[in-house]
Amino acid sequence: MISALIFSTHLVFISVIFTKKWQDESIGSAFTNLALIIILFAVGWSISTSVVKLIIDSKGFGIQFDSDTISLTLLTIAEYFFYKFYYSESKIEDESATEDGKGK
């Protein structure tokens, strides 16, 4: 159940970012961000699974929180901080101000 919640959260996040980039920039930018998120999810999940399997047994902490769910949880936490920085509004505002010639 926890894994399903994590996957659905990722699908909602992908939909929001895809729509926002499509409306604000272009369809090409939307697909580029879509590819970025999918690649980071796939690579991050395999890396976090490798790390978790070194530390925690495959049984994990119970039926609902096995080692795969633990690795997905760690990945989601790491992605949260990365995407919070990557898609921050201040970064977007700084870039647009620089393009207009009013920034730095």
N, C-alpha and C positions, 0 to 999 in steps of 0.2 A: 504494500500500500504506500509506503514511504517512497519507493522508487517511482511509482506511478505519479505521485504528487510532484516529484522532482522533474520527471520528464514533461509533465503538463506545464509546469512553471517555465521550463525552457521553451516549450512551444509558444506560450503566450509572449515571452520575452522576444523571441524571434519575430513573431507577428507584429509586435509593437515597433521594434527597431526597423523592420522592413518597411512598414507603412510610413513611419516618420521620415526615414531617409528618402523614400520615394516621393513623398509630398514636398519635403524641404529641398532636396537636391535633384536626383534623377533616378531613373529605374536602374541604371548601371551601378550607381552607388548603393542602391538597395540590395542588388544581387551580390555586390562585393562584400557588404557587411553580413549578408546571409552566409556566404561562404566562409568568412572569418569566424563567425560564431560556430558554425558546424565543425570546422577544422579544429578550433580550440577545444570544443567539447570532446571530440573524438580522441585527440592527442592527450588532452588533460585527463580524460577518464582512464586511458591506458596507463599513464604515468601514476596517477593516484592509486589505481588498482595494484600496480607493482609495489608501491610503497606500503600500502595497507597490508598486503599479503605477507610482507616481510615482518610486520609488527604484530598483526592480529590473525588468529586462526580463521579458517574459512567459515566456521560456524558463527563467528562474530559474537554479538550479545543477545542472540535470540532469533526467533523465526522472522520477525519483521525488520531486524537490524543486523543483517549478515554482513560479511566483508564487502560485498558489492554495493550494498546500500551505504555503508560507511564511506567507501571511496567516492560514491556519487555525492554524498553530503559534503565531504571535504572539497571536492571539485566545485560544488555550488558555492561554498563559502569563498573559495579563492576567486572564482569567476565574479562573484558579487563585487569584491574590492577592485578587481581589474576593470570591469565594465563601468563601475562607478567613476573611476578615474578616466577611462577612455571616452565615455559618453557624457562627461560632465558638461553642464551648461556654460560654465565659465570658460572652458577650453573652446567651446564652439563660439562664444561671444568674442574671445580674444582673436580667433582666426578671422572672423568676419570684420573686426575692427582693423586688423592688419591689412586685409585685402582692400579695404576702403581708403587706406592711407592715414587713418586716424590713430592707429595703434602705435606701439613701440617704435 
